Amino acid sequence: MRVSDGGDPGGESHDGAGRIALYHPLRERAATLGAALEAAGHAVRSMPSPANGLRPWLDGCFDLLLINPFLDWQDPFAFVRLMAAVAARRPVLAVSDRDSLEERMIALHGGADDVVTWADNLPEVLARAAGLLRRSRLAAGQLGAGELRIDLIDRRVERAGRPIRLPLREFDLLANLARVPDRPLSRAALLKAVWRLDFDPGTNRVEVHMSRLRARLDRGFAWPMLHTIKGVGYALRSHPGAGAPE
């Protein structure tokens, strides 16, 4: 696991991954959690105890805080409240090392957005973290698919940190595809979502705009995100090889 006491974690990766601030008082368990999160594509920064100061927490650029407040704090409820205040609008996921209803209730009432018993249950931790990240981005008017980031409010698009300028129709097409990454959308579905048409006008407007979008989105990058699925429609792939075969 990448362990850092300063600076920001690395960039985001595929499948809605994000930057996670991780605190677990037991080093070995922190390493286990961190390794699993990084294997899922997240950038993880192992954080010092808030008892030693909040500056690293306040200075870091994170998308989610993942904490265990139950082992080294006399008042876990106060710990969770503190972390919820630090997180502001970012989600907080609390993990417990034991299956305890009391601990789950403490975390939820303290302000955690979710809580999970993680011992021998890493897949659920990963799923809950991904779900919180996905919902928080939607609430903030953002979409993400792999190295692609879309700001729905300011209508900005970036791929791997590189800005991509799109006209209105291409932006709307991309946003609709990004809402269901790695799954195809039919031509009829795109006509209805982008042009508000419940019928096929018999023109090639979808194909023309898709061609323009593909040129802007994929040109100059190592692999194509936008794919035509023959007989089905179009799909935005979050990473190479994802999605249904063409």
C-alpha positions in Angstrom: 0.0 0.0 0.0 1.1 3.5 -0.7 1.7 5.1 2.7 2.1 8.8 2.9 2.2 11.5 5.6 2.1 14.4 3.2 0.9 15.5 -0.2 -2.1 14.1 -2.1 -2.7 10.6 -3.2 -2.3 9.6 -6.8 -4.8 10.1 -9.6 -8.0 8.1 -9.9 -8.3 4.9 -11.9 -11.1 2.8 -13.4 -14.6 1.9 -12.3 -15.4 5.0 -10.4 -12.4 4.8 -8.2 -11.4 7.7 -6.0 -8.9 9.2 -3.6 -9.4 7.6 -0.1 -8.1 8.8 3.3 -7.7 5.6 5.4 -7.4 5.5 9.2 -7.1 2.2 11.1 -5.1 2.1 14.3 -3.6 -1.3 13.6 -0.9 -1.1 11.0 -1.3 -4.6 9.6 -5.1 -4.2 9.2 -4.6 -0.8 7.6 -2.2 -2.4 5.2 -4.7 -5.1 4.3 -7.5 -2.6 3.7 -5.2 -0.3 1.7 -3.9 -3.0 -0.5 -7.4 -4.2 -1.3 -8.6 -0.7 -2.1 -5.6 0.0 -4.3 -6.1 -3.3 -6.2 -9.6 -2.0 -6.9 -8.1 1.1 -8.5 -8.4 3.6 -5.7 -5.6 6.0 -4.6 -5.1 5.5 -0.9 -3.4 7.6 1.7 -2.8 6.1 5.2 -3.6 8.8 7.7 -2.2 9.5 11.2 -4.5 9.5 14.2 -6.6 12.7 14.4 -5.4 12.9 18.0 -2.0 14.1 16.6 -3.6 16.9 14.8 -6.1 17.5 12.0 -3.8 19.3 9.5 -3.1 16.2 7.3 -6.8 15.6 7.1 -7.7 19.2 6.3 -4.9 19.6 3.8 -5.5 16.4 1.8 -7.5 16.2 -1.4 -9.9 13.2 -0.8 -13.1 11.9 -2.2 -13.9 9.5 0.7 -12.8 9.0 4.3 -12.6 5.4 5.5 -12.1 5.1 9.3 -12.1 2.6 12.2 -13.1 4.7 15.3 -13.6 1.8 17.7 -10.2 0.6 18.8 -8.2 3.5 20.3 -10.7 6.1 21.2 -12.6 6.3 24.4 -15.6 8.0 22.7 -16.1 6.5 19.2 -19.2 8.6 18.7 -17.2 11.8 19.2 -14.5 10.5 16.8 -17.1 9.9 14.0 -18.6 13.3 14.6 -15.2 14.9 14.2 -14.5 13.0 11.0 -17.9 13.9 9.6 -17.1 17.5 10.2 -13.7 17.2 8.6 -15.3 15.4 5.6 -17.8 18.2 5.0 -19.7 17.0 1.9 -17.5 14.1 1.3 -18.7 10.6 2.4 -17.5 8.8 5.5 -17.3 5.0 5.6 -16.8 3.5 9.0 -15.4 0.0 9.4 -15.7 -2.3 12.4 -13.5 -5.3 13.1 -16.3 -7.1 14.8 -20.0 -7.8 14.0 -21.5 -5.4 16.5 -24.9 -3.7 16.2 -23.8 -1.2 18.9 -20.8 -0.1 16.9 -22.8 0.2 13.7 -25.4 2.4 15.5 -22.7 4.5 17.0 -21.1 5.2 13.6 -24.4 5.9 11.9 -25.7 8.2 14.6 -22.3 9.9 14.7 -22.6 11.0 11.1 -21.0 8.2 9.0 -22.7 7.7 5.7 -22.3 3.9 5.9 -20.7 1.3 8.2 -19.6 -2.2 7.5 -18.0 -5.1 9.4 -15.0 -5.8 7.3 -13.1 -8.8 8.8 -13.0 -11.5 6.1 -15.4 -9.3 4.1 -13.2 -7.1 1.9 -15.5 -7.4 -1.2 -18.3 -5.7 0.7 -16.0 -2.9 1.9 -15.0 -2.3 -1.7 -18.6 -2.4 -2.9 -19.7 0.1 -0.2 -16.8 2.4 -0.9 -17.6 2.4 -4.6 -21.3 3.0 -4.0 -20.6 6.0 -1.7 -18.2 7.5 -4.3 -20.7 7.0 -7.1 -23.5 8.7 -5.2 -21.4 11.6 -4.0 -20.3 12.4 -7.5 -23.9 12.3 -8.8 -24.9 14.6 -6.0 -22.2 17.0 -7.0 -23.2 16.9 -10.6 -20.3 14.8 -11.7 -19.9 11.6 -13.7 -16.9 9.4 -14.0 -15.9 6.4 -16.0 -12.3 5.3 -15.7 -10.0 8.2 -16.6 -13.0 10.2 -17.9 -14.5 13.0 -15.7 -17.6 15.0 -16.6 -18.9 18.1 -14.8 -22.6 18.3 -15.6 -23.0 21.7 -14.1 -20.2 23.5 -15.9 -20.3 21.1 -18.9 -16.6 20.3 -18.6 -15.0 17.1 -19.8 -11.5 15.7 -19.0 -9.9 12.5 -20.0 -6.7 11.5 -18.0 -6.5 15.2 -16.9 -6.7 16.6 -20.4 -9.6 19.0 -21.1 -11.8 18.0 -24.0 -14.1 20.6 -25.5 -17.4 19.3 -26.8 -20.4 20.9 -28.6 -23.8 20.5 -27.0 -25.0 17.4 -28.7 -21.7 15.5 -28.3 -21.6 16.5 -24.6 -25.2 15.2 -24.1 -24.4 11.9 -25.9 -21.3 11.4 -23.8 -23.1 12.2 -20.5 -25.8 9.6 -21.3 -23.3 7.0 -22.1 -21.2 7.8 -19.0 -24.3 7.2 -16.8 -24.1 3.5 -17.7 -20.4 2.8 -18.4 -19.6 -0.6 -20.0 -23.2 -1.1 -21.0 -24.6 -0.4 -24.5 -27.3 2.2 -25.3 -29.4 1.7 -28.4 -29.8 4.3 -31.1 -33.4 4.7 -30.1 -32.5 5.4 -26.5 -30.0 8.1 -27.5 -32.5 9.7 -29.9 -35.0 9.9 -27.0 -32.4 11.1 -24.4 -30.6 13.7 -26.5 -33.1 14.8 -29.1 -36.3 14.0 -27.2 -37.5 11.9 -30.2 -39.8 8.9 -29.6 -39.4 7.8 -33.2 -36.6 7.3 -35.7 -36.5 10.2 -38.1 -34.6 8.2 -40.6 -31.5 10.3 -40.6 -27.9 9.6 -39.7 -27.7 12.3 -37.0 -26.7 9.8 -34.2 -24.0 8.3 -36.4 -22.6 11.8 -37.4 -22.4 13.1 -33.9 -21.0 9.8 -32.6 -18.2 10.1 -35.2 -17.4 13.6 -34.1 -17.5 12.6 -30.4 -15.2 9.6 -31.1 -12.7 11.9 -32.8 -12.6 14.3 -29.8 -12.7 11.7 -27.1 -10.3 9.0 -28.4 -7.8 10.8 -30.6 -4.4 11.0 -29.1 -5.1 8.4 -26.4 -3.7 4.9 -26.0 -7.0 3.1 -26.2 -10.6 4.0 -27.4 -13.4 4.5 -24.9 -16.2 4.9 -27.4 -17.3 1.7 -29.1 -20.0 0.7 -31.6 -21.7 -2.5 -30.6 -22.9 -4.0 -33.8 -26.7 -4.6 -33.9 -27.1 -3.0 -30.4 -25.8 0.6 -30.1 -23.0 2.4 -28.5 -21.0 1.9 -25.3 -18.5 3.9 -23.3 -15.8 1.6 -21.9 -14.2 2.5 -18.5 -11.0 0.6 -19.3 -9.6 -1.5 -22.1 -11.5 -4.7 -22.5 -14.5 -3.7 -20.5 -18.1 -4.3 -21.6 -19.7 -6.6 -24.1 -17.7 -7.7 -27.2 -18.4 -5.9 -30.4 
